[in-house]
Amino acid sequence: MNRMRQVALAALLGSGVLALASTGASARIVCNEDGDCWHVKDMYDYQPGFRLTVHPDDWQWKQDEKYRWREHEGRGYWRGGVWVQF
């Protein structure tokens, strides 16, 4: 019976670690048509009219591409150099 408890505890701890690891995977990089890019911690439902591109968190632009970092806290997106909150 003691062995069963150890196996159950190990499975529980393993699933908890997996759940914590998966929350960090939700980070993304979002870029607009102007070349402004920023990190988001949560995946938002961006409307197609926003004209944004969502990339994985490890995405990097190529040397000849024209992008720049413009970080901002909160929910929203950059448009025309202005942060639009939603």
N, C-alpha and C positions, 0 to 999 in steps of 0.2 A: 504493500500500500504506500509506503514511503517513496518508492521509486515512481509510482504514478503521480504523486504530488509534485515531485521534482520535474517530471516531464510536463505536467500541466503548468507549473510556474514558469518554466523555460518558454513554453509556447506563448503564454500570456505576455511575458517580458519581450519576447521577439516581436509579437504583433504590435506592442506599444512602441517599440523602437521604429518599426516600419511605418507606423502612423505618423510619428514625429518627423521622420525623414521625408515623407511624402508632402508634408505641409511646406517645406522649404522649396519643393519643386514647382510651386505655383508661381514663382517669380517670373516675370517676362520683361522684355524690352519692347517698347512701342515707339514707332516713328511716324511722323506725318509727312505730307508731300513736300514740305519746306525743308526737310532734312533735320528737323528737331527730334531728338530721341530721349527717352526717359525710362526709368525703371518703375515697374508697378509690382507691388507685393501681392495683390489680389487680382484675379482675372475678372475684368469687367465686361459687360456686354456692350461693346462699342457698336454704335449704329453704322451701317454702311456709308451713310452720308458724311460721316466724320473723315472718311478717306484716310484711315490709319492702317498701318501694317504691324502685326504683332509677331515678334520673334521670340525664340527661346532665350533664356537668361545668359547663355554662353555665346550668343550671336555677336559677331564683330563685322563691321563694314569693311569693304575692301579699300585698299590704299587710294584708288582713283575715285572713290565715291565721296560725295559731299554730305556728310552728316555732322552733327554736333550734339553734345550732351546738354540738356536743359532739364534738370531735376526739379521736382515740385512735390510737395506733400498733398495728400488728399485725392479725391476722385475727380478726374477731369482729363483734359487733353490740351495740347498746345495748338493754336490756330493763329496764323499771322503774327507770331511773336507774343501772343497774349494767352495766358492760362484760362481756359474756359472750364469752370467747375460745373459738375452735374451731380 
